[in-house]
Structures are given as structure tokens and as C-alpha cells.
Amino acid sequence: MSNAPTTPGASPAPAGPDAFEELEKLVAAAKEDYQKAVGGNKAAGTRVRKSMQDIKQQAQNIRVKVLETRSTTP
């Protein structure tokens, strides 16, 4: 189980059994800042961009893990 923080700006956790849940948490954590950014809050926009990078990295970790699993399955 990952103990990585799920707050905006937190680094994504490596792909593991809870990787998809961690991805969902990262998206949920970014939602409020996204809504603020759309409303014109520039600081929230910066936080959203950082969160999107973390989300992208976590999604890539999951993608790699799925490919590894697929290639090692007989």
C-alpha cells in the first residue's frame, strides 16, 4: 500500500496494486483548483498545471506496469 501523499503538488506513487486509486485521488485533488483556475485564479492555475504533471506521470507509471504485465503473461 502506498503512503504517498495525494495533495496537489505531491509526487505520484510508483505503479503498484493501488496505482489506479492513487491516480483517481490525484484527479480528485486537482478538481477544486481547476474550478478556481477557470474562475480566473492564477495561483490555482499554477497548482493545476503541477497537478496535471503528477497525473500524467502516475498514468505513465500505470501504463508501463500494464505493459510489463502483458509482456510477462504467457
N, C-alpha and C positions, 0 to 999 in steps of 0.2 A: 504494500500500500504506500502511496506517495504522500509525503508530508510537505510537499512543495506548496507555498502559498498561492492563493488564487486571486489575489488582489491585483488591480491594474498595475502594470509595471513589474509584476513578478515574472521570473523566468519560467518557461514551460518545463514540465516534467518530462523525463525520458519516456519513451513508449513502453508501456507495461500493461498489466491487466486493467488498470484504472485510467488508462490514457484517454479513452474517449470521454469518460466522465470529466476528466480534467479539462479537456477541450470545451465541453459544454459549460463548465464553470467559468472558464476564461471569457467565453462569449457572453454569458450572463453578466459577468462583472463589468464588461465594456458597455453594456446597454445603456445604463444611466448616463455615462459620459457622452455616449453617442447622441443621446437626446439633447443634452446640454449643448453639444457642439453644433448640432443642427439649428439650435436656437441662437447661435452666434457667440457662444463662449469659446474664446480662442484657447484658453488653458485646457479646457475639456477636449478640444480638437487635438491638441498635442498628446494628451493621455490616450485618446482613441487610436491615434497612429501608432503609438508604442504598443498598445494592447493588440492591435492588428498584426504587428510583427510577431508578438508572442503566440498569437493564434496561428499564424502562418507556420511558425516553427513547430508548434505542437502537432499541427496537421501533417507536416512533413515527417515528423517522428513516427506518427501512426502509419503513414504511407510506407515508410521504409520497413517497419515491423511487419506489415501485411505482406509486402513483397518477400521478405525473408521467410515468413511462414509458408507462403505459397511455393517458394523455391525449394524448401526443405521437406515439403509434404510429398510422399510417394505417389 
